[in-house]
Amino acid sequence: MPYYTETESQQVREKFEELVLPWPEVTKKKMFGSPTYSARGTIFAMLVNGGIILSQLDEEQKAALLSGTDAEYFTAHGRVIKKWVLIRIQDTGEVERFIPFIEASYHRAMK
């Protein structure tokens, strides 16, 4: 099963890109079959079916996300990746709720 399919995630992708693509030095490419977003060559986000992975959060930000029910560590092929947090997104309206975390991941990638 792929991590990302356009038919399942197009609306979230469009909303996410509306937010992040105007930011300075953001680039997009496909990695692992998923839209991946970088700043200055460092990945800060990746879209998957049902959510957004943020890869540049500090421990405090990860803890804040993981304390709720909307996030978990990303698991790839049965392996938990504790550097990446998956935010579960059910519809496009939920993306805006997580803008502070998306921005934080972006800003860390810019450093």
RACORDA-V703176 format. One record per pair of residues at least 4 apart in sequence whose C-alpha atoms are under 6 Angstrom apart, sorted by sequence separation. I is the first residue (numbers start at 1). J is the second residue. If there is no record, write none. Layout:
BEGIN
((I J) (I J))
END
This chain:
BEGIN
((6 10) (12 16) (13 17) (17 21) (30 34) (38 42) (57 61) (63 67) (75 79) (99 103) (21 26) (30 35) (38 43) (47 52) (57 62) (66 71) (75 80) (29 35) (30 36) (37 43) (38 44) (46 52) (65 71) (66 72) (74 80) (75 81) (29 36) (46 53) (74 81) (28 36) (37 45) (45 53) (28 37) (36 45) (45 54) (73 82) (27 37) (36 46) (44 54) (45 55) (74 84) (27 38) (35 46) (44 55) (73 84) (74 85) (26 38) (35 47) (44 56) (73 85) (74 86) (26 39) (34 47) (72 85) (73 86) (25 39) (72 86) (71 86) (71 87) (70 87) (71 88) (70 88) (55 84) (4 34) (54 84) (54 85) (53 85) (53 86) (52 86) (52 87) (51 87) (51 88) (50 88) (51 89) (50 89) (9 49) (4 48) (3 48) (4 49) (3 49) (57 105) (56 105) (56 108) (44 105) (44 106) (44 109) (42 109) (39 109) (40 110) (39 110) (12 92))
END
